[in-house]
Amino acid sequence: MVKLKYQNVLDLGLSLEVKNGEVREENNVLYIKGTTKNQYEKNLLWDEIKKMGGENPTDIVADILVEDTTVFAKHIVKKGESLSKIAKKYYGNPMKYVAIFNANKNILKNPDVIYPDQELIIPNL
């Protein structure tokens, strides 16, 4: 029953390709474990857990590790995106585009010029 409640979390874990994933249900508590690629993906999973179970759910225990803690995320630029749109997606604040620009000065020369298919580092703040 509790597994069904958190099915969206499990589906998200599959779509994010969480490594070493384990799921078990015991005494009406769901235990999940796995490793995400980065902190952003871990945050996505926790946001989904909270959406389904509230701010402090008692029917799920999640042990989510992060494979690469040196960056918040990596992002492949899509047509029509800007650094401010990307900053809003990851940080919730478009003005944080400067942090993304500074972390990618090896490939970006101007914060107003990015190209589709560029892989950007989204730094930890």
C-alpha positions as CSV (number, residue, x, y, z in Angstrom):
1,M,0.0,0.0,0.0
2,V,2.7,2.5,1.0
3,K,4.7,1.5,-2.1
4,L,1.7,2.5,-4.3
5,K,1.6,5.9,-2.4
6,Y,5.2,6.6,-3.4
7,Q,5.1,5.1,-6.9
8,N,5.9,8.6,-8.4
9,V,9.1,8.6,-6.4
10,L,10.0,5.2,-7.7
11,D,9.2,6.2,-11.3
12,L,11.3,9.3,-11.0
13,G,14.2,7.2,-9.6
14,L,13.9,5.0,-12.7
15,S,13.8,8.0,-15.1
16,L,16.9,9.5,-13.4
17,E,18.6,6.2,-13.6
18,V,19.4,6.0,-9.9
19,K,22.2,3.5,-9.3
20,N,22.3,0.7,-6.8
21,G,18.5,1.2,-6.2
22,E,16.9,-0.9,-3.5
23,V,13.2,-0.8,-2.5
24,R,11.5,-2.7,0.3
25,E,8.4,-2.4,2.3
26,E,8.3,-3.4,5.9
27,N,5.6,-2.8,8.5
28,N,3.9,-0.2,6.4
29,V,7.2,1.7,5.9
30,L,8.9,2.0,2.5
31,Y,12.7,1.9,2.6
32,I,14.5,3.2,-0.5
33,K,18.1,3.5,-1.2
34,G,20.2,4.5,-4.2
35,T,22.8,6.9,-5.7
36,T,21.9,9.9,-7.9
37,K,24.3,11.5,-10.3
38,N,24.3,14.9,-8.5
39,Q,22.6,16.9,-5.8
40,Y,20.0,18.3,-8.1
41,E,18.6,14.9,-8.8
42,K,18.7,14.0,-5.1
43,N,16.7,17.2,-4.4
44,L,14.2,16.2,-7.1
45,L,13.6,12.9,-5.4
46,W,13.2,14.6,-2.0
47,D,10.8,17.1,-3.4
48,E,8.7,14.3,-4.8
49,I,8.8,12.4,-1.5
50,K,7.6,15.5,0.3
51,K,4.9,16.1,-2.3
52,M,3.5,12.6,-1.6
53,G,4.2,12.3,2.2
54,G,4.4,15.8,3.6
55,E,7.3,17.7,5.0
56,N,8.3,15.0,7.5
57,P,6.9,11.7,6.2
58,T,7.0,8.8,8.7
59,D,6.1,6.1,6.2
60,I,9.2,6.3,4.1
61,V,12.9,6.1,4.9
62,A,15.2,7.2,2.1
63,D,18.9,6.8,1.9
64,I,19.9,8.7,-1.2
65,L,23.6,9.2,-1.9
66,V,25.2,11.6,-4.5
67,E,27.8,10.3,-6.9
68,D,29.3,13.6,-7.9
69,T,29.3,16.2,-5.1
70,T,31.7,18.6,-6.9
71,V,28.8,20.1,-9.0
72,F,25.1,20.7,-8.3
73,A,24.2,19.4,-11.8
74,K,25.2,19.3,-15.4
75,H,22.9,20.8,-18.0
76,I,22.7,20.4,-21.8
77,V,21.6,23.6,-23.3
78,K,18.4,23.5,-25.4
79,K,17.3,25.9,-28.1
80,G,15.8,29.0,-26.7
81,E,17.4,28.8,-23.3
82,S,19.4,31.5,-21.5
83,L,21.6,31.4,-18.5
84,S,18.9,33.1,-16.5
85,K,16.3,30.5,-17.5
86,I,18.7,27.8,-16.5
87,A,19.5,29.5,-13.2
88,K,15.8,29.7,-12.4
89,K,15.3,26.0,-13.1
90,Y,18.1,24.9,-10.8
91,Y,18.3,27.6,-8.2
92,G,14.8,29.2,-8.4
93,N,16.5,32.6,-9.0
94,P,17.3,33.8,-12.5
95,M,19.8,36.3,-11.1
96,K,22.1,33.4,-10.2
97,Y,23.1,33.1,-13.9
98,V,26.4,34.7,-12.9
99,A,27.4,31.7,-10.9
100,I,26.7,29.4,-13.9
101,F,28.6,31.8,-16.2
102,N,31.6,31.9,-13.9
103,A,31.7,28.1,-13.6
104,N,31.8,27.8,-17.4
105,K,34.2,30.5,-18.5
106,N,36.2,27.8,-20.1
107,I,33.5,27.5,-22.8
108,L,31.5,30.7,-22.4
109,K,32.9,34.2,-23.3
110,N,29.7,36.1,-22.9
111,P,26.8,35.4,-20.5
112,D,24.3,36.4,-23.2
113,V,25.6,33.8,-25.7
114,I,25.0,30.1,-25.3
115,Y,24.4,27.4,-27.8
116,P,22.2,24.3,-28.0
117,D,24.1,21.1,-27.0
118,Q,26.7,22.9,-24.8
119,E,27.1,21.0,-21.5
120,L,27.2,23.5,-18.7
121,I,28.3,22.9,-15.1
122,I,25.7,24.1,-12.6
123,P,27.9,24.8,-9.5
124,N,27.1,24.2,-5.9
125,L,26.2,27.5,-4.3
